[in-house]
Amino acid sequence: MNKVLIFLFSISSIISFAQNNTSYWQQKVDYKMDVDIDVENYQYNGTQKLVYTNNSPDVLNKVFYHLYYNAFQPNSEMDARLQEIVDPDRRMVNNIGTAENPKYESRIAKLKPNEIGYLKVLSLMQNNKKVQYKVIGTVLEVMLNEPVKPGEKVTFDMVFKGQLPVHIRRAGRNNKDGVALSMAQWYPKMAEYDFEGWHADAYIAREFHGVWGNFDVTIHIDRKYTVGGTGYLQNPQEIGHGYENNTQKLKVTNGEKLAWHFIAPNVHDFTWAADPNYIHDILKMDNGVTLHFLYKNDEKYTKAWKKIQPYTAKAMEYYNKNIGEYPWKQYSVIQGGDGGMEYAMCTLVAGGETFDSIAGTIFHELAHEWFQQVLATNESEYSWMDEGFTSYISSMASNKILRGGDGKPSSRNYRGYFYSVKSGIQEPLTTHADRFNTNAAFSIGSYTKGSMFLTQLNYIIGEKNVKQTIKKYFNDFKFKHPTPNDIKRVAEKVSGLQLGWYLNEWIETMHTIDYAIANVEGKNITLARVGTMPMPVDVSVTYVDGTLEKFTIPLRMMFGYKPTNNTILKNWAWAHPTYTFSALKEIKTVEIDPSQLMADIDRSNNKFEKE
């Protein structure tokens, strides 16, 4: 091989390596769906035209769809999991034992044919040619006629039929509040393909991962029903129902259906709910966002649902200020579902007999619009990122807006984590959301320990740096699928500190933090790392003369320390189990981490007081 060929081969190899290892890409979908609803038997017929853009560097020979409603059938994987797990979701089971000795049976196992959920694909075409496919539980596997090459688009035309199940989890008919239709995950949904490959996960219990794209959806439904959900209504004058006061242009007569036409740009899901007895209120915010509130016309709900409206606006203002601007022009809070669940441009919230029963839930679900609907992490793999970060920011918003507190990070919610450690149920947060041994371990890990990732980060890099990290994370990764390394790298760039050890220890292991005051002799203080996980350490020393001095011991592997007015001592290498330093004067008391933001599992050894 001559020198010119060697040079050209080398350049080609370098370019190829760079293309395959440094560029971010994500797939794109454009849905156009038309669905006709039969409100009497809870069935619907739909057509779907899906334009799929392969932005990956890979040739695709298959694609996969989610058929979520197939989970609500006897002997489904969701049904089997309910019967096997030791602490099933109480909403999804019946107690056939006693209060003292409960025994649970799956509600799904008892569903009759007219009560189950299903999504049936009646026909599917790839670029106007029939294509082979097979249904595997809640997943549709499609064997393509022609591979989809990098950069190519392919059009799939589908005819499908669905049945909305009895309400058991998230979606369903006639929930406990009497809402007729909670239509979440109601359509055949293209699975995500990313740098890890296909995410064609069966629907077992948890949440979702979707492809970014645009939705054009028309819903034909009995004219008595009011609809709310994802997207912008395109024909309000034809619809009425509170979307437009002028209903003179209504084109239907009594007993016919209305065609609700919605457009939703740049989202990864489309959800809606409908009921013939909804009140629909509108609140227009100063930033141009319109808030919609749809709830049952029942006196036991109206007071709380009226009261929550200005507080929802205040919460959105808080998140806009502390995360980044909400990117769409509408958001709907809809009574439906069970508990609360976030979706694109909307949330379904159950209940509302009192203000307190829904206020915290609505604050939490609204925060998900940032941490999941804009920062679209894979909830199955990184549930701690969406649930944890949402819990972190919504707790501070609730503290400030609802309770008049200071809105600062605190360790108030650490108790659940300490329980999981002491009870032995804790599992690494790298565990797939469906495969935690218990629901308790999933919930405490995802919500509590995930939230603590940010709360504790305030202790490690400083509150100001965490605020900047959240804003930069939002700006850098909005409308993408960020991963754990992304939030870690943003925090490193903002703080100038090395944080790989923190991501590894807190997320990928079950190591715990425990620092102790081992000895105080004269002016010398010896600390011990009892737990496995290392941390930088703040120490407060009160002298006999009444003065106070605060010290920070940097963790060597961080290569620096947070902004602080504390006295900075020599760094502590994690491999050394003890550390000794000298104070300036005679010591009265010593305390490790007076902020209590460090998740030290045994604070009984954190204090010393001279007798």
C-alpha positions in Angstrom: 0.0 0.0 0.0 1.5 3.3 -1.0 1.8 6.4 1.2 -1.1 8.2 -0.4 -3.5 5.2 0.1 -2.3 4.8 3.7 -3.0 8.5 4.3 -6.5 8.4 2.7 -7.3 5.2 4.7 -6.2 6.8 7.9 -8.3 9.9 7.3 -11.3 7.8 6.4 -10.9 5.8 9.5 -10.7 8.9 11.7 -13.8 10.4 10.1 -15.7 7.2 10.5 -14.7 6.8 14.2 -15.7 10.4 14.8 -19.1 10.0 13.2 -19.9 6.9 15.2 -18.6 8.0 18.6 -19.1 11.7 19.1 -22.5 12.7 17.5 -25.8 12.6 19.2 -28.8 11.4 17.2 -32.4 10.6 17.9 -35.3 9.1 15.8 -38.3 11.1 14.7 -42.0 10.2 14.2 -44.9 12.1 12.7 -48.3 10.7 13.5 -51.6 11.5 11.8 -54.4 9.6 13.5 -58.1 9.6 13.1 -60.1 7.7 15.7 -63.9 7.1 16.2 -65.1 6.4 19.8 -68.1 4.4 20.8 -68.8 5.6 24.3 -71.4 2.9 24.9 -69.1 -0.1 24.6 -65.7 1.7 25.2 -64.3 0.6 21.9 -62.8 2.7 19.1 -61.6 2.3 15.5 -58.6 4.2 14.3 -56.3 4.9 11.4 -52.7 5.9 11.8 -50.2 7.2 9.2 -46.8 7.3 10.8 -43.8 8.8 9.0 -40.6 7.4 10.7 -37.2 9.1 10.1 -34.2 6.9 10.8 -31.6 9.4 12.1 -29.5 6.6 13.5 -26.2 5.4 11.8 -27.8 1.9 11.6 -29.8 0.0 9.0 -33.1 -1.1 10.5 -34.6 -4.4 9.4 -37.4 -4.3 12.0 -39.4 -1.8 13.9 -41.5 -2.4 17.1 -44.7 -0.8 18.4 -46.1 -0.8 21.9 -49.7 -2.1 22.3 -50.1 -1.1 26.0 -53.7 -2.0 26.5 -53.0 -5.7 25.9 -51.5 -5.6 29.4 -55.1 -5.5 30.9 -55.9 -9.1 30.0 -55.9 -12.2 32.2 -52.5 -14.0 32.1 -50.7 -11.0 30.7 -47.2 -10.2 32.0 -48.7 -7.3 34.1 -51.3 -9.8 35.6 -48.5 -12.3 36.3 -46.4 -9.7 38.0 -49.3 -8.6 40.2 -49.7 -12.2 41.4 -46.0 -12.7 42.1 -44.7 -9.5 43.7 -44.9 -9.3 47.5 -46.3 -5.8 47.7 -48.6 -5.2 44.8 -50.0 -1.8 43.9 -53.2 -1.7 46.0 -55.0 0.0 43.2 -54.5 -3.1 41.0 -55.6 -5.8 43.4 -58.4 -6.9 45.6 -57.9 -7.9 49.2 -59.6 -11.3 49.7 -58.1 -11.7 53.1 -58.5 -9.5 56.2 -57.1 -6.2 57.3 -54.9 -8.1 59.8 -53.9 -10.8 57.3 -54.3 -9.4 53.8 -54.3 -11.7 50.8 -54.3 -10.1 47.4 -55.7 -11.2 44.0 -55.0 -9.4 40.7 -58.0 -7.4 39.4 -56.8 -8.0 35.9 -57.2 -11.8 36.4 -61.0 -11.2 36.9 -61.7 -9.1 33.8 -64.4 -10.3 31.5 -64.0 -10.1 27.7 -66.0 -6.8 27.6 -63.9 -5.4 30.4 -60.4 -6.1 29.2 -58.2 -3.7 27.3 -56.8 -4.4 23.9 -55.1 -2.9 20.8 -55.6 -5.0 17.6 -53.8 -4.2 14.5 -56.1 -4.9 11.6 -53.7 -4.0 8.8 -50.3 -2.5 8.4 -48.4 -1.3 5.3 -44.9 -0.1 4.7 -44.7 2.5 1.9 -48.1 1.2 0.5 -47.1 -2.4 0.6 -48.4 -5.0 3.2 -45.8 -5.9 5.7 -45.5 -8.9 8.0 -45.9 -8.5 11.8 -46.7 -10.4 14.9 -48.1 -9.6 18.3 -46.0 -10.5 21.3 -48.1 -9.5 24.4 -47.9 -5.7 24.5 -45.4 -5.5 21.7 -45.9 -5.6 17.9 -42.8 -6.8 16.0 -42.8 -5.7 12.4 -40.5 -7.4 9.8 -39.8 -4.8 7.2 -40.2 -5.4 3.4 -37.2 -3.1 2.8 -34.6 -2.0 5.3 -34.7 1.6 6.5 -31.2 3.0 5.8 -29.6 5.9 7.8 -31.3 9.2 6.9 -34.2 7.5 5.2 -37.9 8.1 5.9 -40.5 5.3 5.8 -44.3 5.6 6.0 -46.5 3.1 7.9 -50.2 3.0 7.4 -52.2 1.2 10.0 -55.8 0.3 10.8 -56.4 -0.6 14.4 -59.1 -1.3 16.9 -59.0 -0.7 20.6 -61.0 -1.3 23.8 -60.5 0.8 26.9 -60.3 -1.5 29.9 -62.0 -1.2 33.2 -59.9 1.3 35.1 -57.1 -0.5 36.9 -54.0 1.6 36.4 -53.6 5.0 34.7 -55.9 4.5 31.8 -59.4 3.1 31.8 -63.1 3.7 31.9 -65.2 5.1 34.7 -62.4 5.7 37.3 -63.2 6.0 41.0 -64.2 9.6 40.5 -66.7 8.6 37.7 -64.6 10.1 34.8 -65.8 8.2 31.7 -62.6 7.9 29.6 -59.0 8.2 30.7 -57.2 7.7 27.4 -53.5 7.3 28.2 -51.3 5.0 26.0 -54.3 4.3 23.9 -52.8 4.0 20.4 -50.1 1.7 18.8 -47.0 3.6 19.7 -43.6 3.3 17.9 -40.9 2.1 20.3 -37.8 4.1 20.7 -34.5 3.1 19.1 -31.4 4.8 20.4 -27.7 4.3 20.9 -28.5 1.3 23.1 -30.8 -0.3 20.5 -34.5 -1.0 20.6 -36.5 -0.4 23.7 -39.4 -2.7 23.0 -40.2 -3.3 26.7 -43.3 -5.2 27.7 -45.8 -3.1 29.7 -45.5 -4.5 33.2 -46.3 -1.7 35.5 -44.0 1.3 35.2 -43.6 4.2 32.9 -42.5 5.0 29.4 -40.0 5.9 26.7 -41.1 7.5 23.5 -39.9 8.9 20.2 -39.9 12.6 19.7 -42.2 13.9 17.0 -45.4 15.7 15.9 -49.0 14.5 16.4 -52.0 15.4 14.3 -55.0 13.7 16.0 -58.7 13.8 15.2 -61.1 12.3 17.8 -64.8 11.7 16.8 -66.9 11.4 20.0 -70.4 12.0 21.2 -71.1 15.7 21.3 -72.0 15.6 25.0 -68.4 14.7 25.9 -65.8 17.4 26.7 -62.3 16.4 25.7 -59.0 17.7 27.2 -55.4 16.6 26.8 -52.3 16.9 24.7 -52.0 19.5 21.9 -53.7 22.6 20.6 -57.4 22.4 19.5 -57.6 23.4 15.9 -61.3 23.9 15.6 -62.6 25.5 18.8 -65.5 27.3 17.0 -66.8 24.0 15.8 -66.4 22.4 19.3 -67.5 24.8 22.0 -67.2 23.1 25.4 -65.4 26.1 26.9 -62.7 26.3 24.3 -64.6 29.0 22.4 -67.7 30.8 23.6 -68.9 31.5 20.1 -70.6 28.2 19.2 -72.7 29.5 16.3 -70.5 27.6 13.8 -71.3 24.2 15.2 -71.8 21.9 12.3 -73.5 19.0 14.0 -77.0 18.4 15.3 -78.0 16.8 18.6 -77.0 13.2 18.8 -74.1 13.4 16.3 -70.5 13.3 17.0 -68.0 16.2 17.2 -64.6 15.9 15.5 -61.9 17.3 17.9 -58.8 18.1 15.9 -55.6 18.5 17.9 -52.0 19.4 16.8 -49.1 18.7 19.2 -45.6 19.7 18.0 -42.4 18.1 19.3 -43.8 15.8 22.0 -43.2 12.0 22.6 -46.8 11.1 23.6 -50.4 12.0 23.1 -53.0 11.6 25.9 -56.6 12.7 26.4 -59.6 12.3 28.7 -63.3 12.8 28.1 -66.5 13.0 30.2 -70.0 14.3 29.6 -70.0 16.1 32.9 -66.7 18.1 32.9 -66.5 21.7 33.9 -63.9 23.4 31.8 -62.1 26.5 33.2 -59.3 28.5 31.6 -56.6 30.6 33.2 -54.4 32.7 30.9 -50.9 33.4 32.2 -48.9 36.5 31.6 -46.2 34.5 29.6 -48.8 33.5 27.0 -49.5 30.0 28.3 -53.1 29.0 28.7 -54.0 26.6 31.6 -57.0 24.4 31.2 -58.7 22.7 34.1 -61.3 20.0 33.4 -63.0 18.3 36.4 -66.3 16.7 37.3 -69.3 19.0 37.8 -69.8 17.8 41.4 -70.0 20.0 44.4 -67.6 17.8 46.3 -64.9 18.6 43.8 -65.5 22.2 42.6 -64.2 24.1 45.6 -60.7 22.5 45.5 -60.5 22.5 41.7 -61.3 26.2 41.6 -58.8 27.0 44.4 -55.9 25.1 42.8 -55.9 27.1 39.6 -53.9 30.2 40.6 -51.5 28.0 42.6 -50.9 26.0 39.4 -49.9 29.2 37.7 -47.5 30.1 40.5 -46.0 26.7 40.3 -45.4 27.1 36.6 -43.8 30.5 37.2 -41.5 28.8 39.8 -40.4 26.1 37.4 -39.9 28.6 34.6 -37.6 30.6 36.9 -35.7 27.7 38.4 -35.5 25.2 35.5 -36.3 26.9 32.2 -39.3 28.2 30.2 -42.2 25.9 29.6 -41.9 25.5 25.8 -45.6 25.0 24.8 -48.5 27.4 24.8 -51.0 25.2 26.8 -51.2 22.9 29.7 -54.2 20.9 31.0 -54.9 19.6 34.4 -57.6 16.9 34.0 -59.5 14.9 36.6 -59.0 11.3 35.6 -56.7 8.4 36.0 -55.7 7.3 39.5 -53.4 9.3 41.7 -51.5 11.5 39.3 -49.7 10.8 36.1 -47.8 13.2 33.7 -48.3 13.3 30.0 -47.3 15.7 27.2 -48.9 19.1 27.9 -51.3 17.6 30.4 -51.7 15.5 33.6 -54.4 13.2 34.8 -55.2 13.7 38.5 -57.7 11.8 40.6 -59.7 13.2 43.5 -60.0 16.7 44.7 -62.5 16.6 47.6 -60.0 18.8 49.5 -57.4 21.3 48.3 -54.6 19.5 50.1 -55.5 16.2 48.5 -54.5 17.4 45.0 -52.2 20.4 45.5 -49.0 18.4 46.1 -49.9 16.0 43.3 -50.5 18.7 40.8 -47.2 20.5 41.8 -45.4 17.2 41.3 -47.0 16.3 38.0 -46.5 19.8 36.6 -42.8 19.5 37.3 -42.7 16.4 35.2 -43.4 18.6 32.2 -39.7 19.6 32.5 -38.3 16.4 33.9 -39.7 13.9 31.4 -41.8 15.7 28.9 -39.0 18.0 27.8 -36.0 16.2 29.4 -37.1 12.8 28.1 -35.1 10.3 30.0 -35.7 6.6 29.6 -38.0 6.1 32.6 -37.6 2.4 32.5 -33.8 2.6 32.9 -33.4 5.9 34.8 -36.6 6.3 36.7 -34.6 8.1 39.4 -33.9 10.9 37.0 -37.5 11.9 36.2 -39.2 10.9 39.5 -36.3 12.0 41.6 -35.6 15.3 40.0 -39.3 16.1 39.8 -39.7 15.3 43.6 -36.7 17.5 44.3 -38.0 20.6 42.5 -41.7 20.1 43.4 -40.9 19.7 47.1 -39.2 23.0 47.1 -42.0 24.7 45.1 -44.6 23.2 47.5 -42.6 24.3 50.5 -42.4 27.9 49.2 -45.8 28.4 47.5 -48.1 26.2 49.5 -46.5 26.4 53.0 -44.7 29.7 53.0 -41.3 28.1 53.6 -37.9 29.1 52.4 -38.0 26.8 49.5 -34.5 25.5 50.1 -33.2 21.9 49.8 -33.6 19.9 52.9 -33.2 16.4 54.3 -36.9 16.1 55.3 -37.5 13.3 52.9 -34.4 11.2 53.8 -36.4 8.9 56.1 -37.6 6.6 53.4 -34.1 6.1 52.2 -32.8 5.3 55.7 -35.7 2.8 56.1 -34.7 1.0 52.8 -31.1 0.7 54.0 -32.0 -0.6 57.5 -34.7 -3.0 56.2 -32.4 -4.4 53.5 -34.8 -3.8 50.6 -32.6 -1.2 48.9 -31.5 -2.0 45.3 -29.1 -0.2 43.0 -30.8 2.6 40.9 -29.4 0.9 37.8 -32.1 -1.7 38.2 -34.7 -1.7 35.4 -37.9 -0.1 36.8 -39.9 -3.3 36.1 -37.4 -5.6 37.8 -37.1 -4.2 41.3 -37.9 -7.0 43.8 -40.5 -4.8 45.5 -42.6 -1.8 44.7 -41.3 -0.2 47.9 -37.7 -0.5 46.7 -38.7 1.0 43.3 -40.6 3.9 44.9 -38.0 4.8 47.6 -35.2 4.4 45.1 -36.8 6.4 42.3 -38.5 9.1 44.2 -36.5 9.5 47.4 -33.0 8.4 46.6 -33.3 10.0 43.1 -34.4 13.3 44.8 -31.5 13.0 47.2 -29.0 12.9 44.3 -29.7 16.6 43.8 -30.3 17.5 47.5 -27.0 16.0 48.4 -25.3 17.6 45.4 -26.0 20.9 47.2 -23.7 19.7 50.0 -21.0 18.5 47.5 -20.8 21.4 45.0 -22.9 24.2 46.7 -26.4 25.4 46.3 -25.6 28.1 43.7 -23.8 25.5 41.5 -26.8 23.1 41.7 -29.2 25.9 40.6 -26.9 26.6 37.6 -26.6 22.9 36.9 -30.3 22.4 36.6 -30.7 25.4 34.3 -27.8 24.3 32.1 -29.0 20.7 32.0 -32.4 21.9 30.8 -31.0 24.2 28.1 -28.4 21.7 26.9 -30.7 18.6 26.8 -34.3 19.9 26.2 -36.1 17.8 23.6 -33.5 15.1 23.9 -33.1 11.9 25.8 -30.5 12.7 28.5 -28.7 9.9 30.4 -27.1 9.9 33.9 -23.7 10.8 32.5 -25.2 14.0 31.0 -26.4 15.4 34.3 -23.1 14.5 35.9 -21.1 16.2 33.2 -23.2 19.3 33.4 -22.6 19.5 37.1 -18.8 19.0 36.5 -18.7 21.8 33.9 -20.6 24.2 36.2 -18.7 23.4 39.3 -15.3 22.6 37.9 -15.2 19.5 40.2 -14.9 15.8 39.4 -18.1 13.9 40.1 -17.8 10.5 38.5 -17.3 8.9 41.9 -20.6 10.4 43.1 -22.6 9.1 40.2 -21.0 5.7 40.6 -21.4 5.4 44.4 -24.9 6.8 44.7 -26.6 5.3 41.6 -24.7 2.2 40.7 -24.0 0.7 44.2 -25.7 0.3 47.5 -22.8 1.8 49.4 -23.8 4.0 52.3 -22.4 7.0 54.0 -21.3 7.0 57.7 -18.7 9.4 59.1 -17.8 9.4 62.8 -15.9 11.4 65.3 -13.3 8.8 66.4 -11.4 10.8 68.9 -10.9 14.3 70.3 -7.7 14.8 72.2 -6.7 18.4 73.1 -6.9 20.4 69.9 -6.7 17.3 67.7 -9.8 15.8 66.1 -9.8 12.4 64.4 -12.6 11.5 62.0 -13.3 8.0 60.7 -15.0 6.9 57.5 -17.2 4.0 58.8 -19.4 3.7 55.7 -18.2 2.6 52.3 -19.1 5.7 50.3 -16.7 8.6 50.5 -17.8 12.3 50.7 -16.3 15.7 51.4 -16.8 16.5 55.0 -18.0 19.6 56.7 -17.1 19.9 60.4 -18.4 22.5 62.9 -16.2 23.2 66.0 -17.4 25.3 68.9 -14.6 26.4 71.2 -14.7 26.8 74.9 -14.6 30.6 74.6 -18.0 30.3 72.7 -16.6 31.0 69.2 -17.5 28.8 66.2 -15.3 27.7 63.3 -16.4 25.7 60.3 -14.1 23.5 58.3 -14.4 21.7 55.0 -12.3 18.7 54.3 -12.2 18.2 50.5 -12.5 14.7 49.0 -9.2 14.2 47.1 -10.8 12.6 44.0 -13.0 15.7 43.5 -9.9 17.8 42.7 -11.3 20.9 44.5 -14.2 21.9 46.7 -17.4 23.8 46.8 -17.6 27.6 47.2 -17.6 28.1 51.0 -16.6 30.5 53.7 -15.4 27.5 55.8 -11.8 27.0 56.6 -10.4 24.6 54.0 -8.2 21.8 55.2 -6.0 19.3 53.4 -7.9 16.9 51.3 -8.9 13.4 52.4 -8.1 10.4 50.1 -10.9 7.9 50.3 -8.6 4.9 50.8 -7.5 6.3 54.2 -10.1 5.3 56.8 -9.2 8.0 59.3 -8.3 11.7 59.1 -6.8 14.0 61.8 -6.6 17.7 61.9 -5.9 20.3 64.6 -8.2 23.1 65.8 -6.9 26.5 66.9 -8.3 26.6 70.4 -9.6 24.5 73.2 -12.6 22.5 71.9 -16.1 22.3 73.5 -18.1 20.5 70.8 -17.6 19.0 67.3 -20.3 18.1 64.8 -20.0 16.5 61.4 -22.3 18.0 58.7 -24.5 20.4 60.7 -26.6 20.9 57.5 -27.6 17.3 57.6 -27.7 17.3 53.8 -25.2 14.4 53.7 -27.2 11.1 53.9 -25.2 9.8 56.9 -27.0 6.6 58.0 -25.9 6.9 61.6 -25.8 10.4 63.0 -25.3 9.2 66.6 -21.6 9.2 66.0 -21.5 12.7 64.4 -21.3 14.8 67.6 -18.8 15.2 70.4 -19.3 17.3 73.4 -16.6 17.8 76.1 -17.8 16.7 79.5 
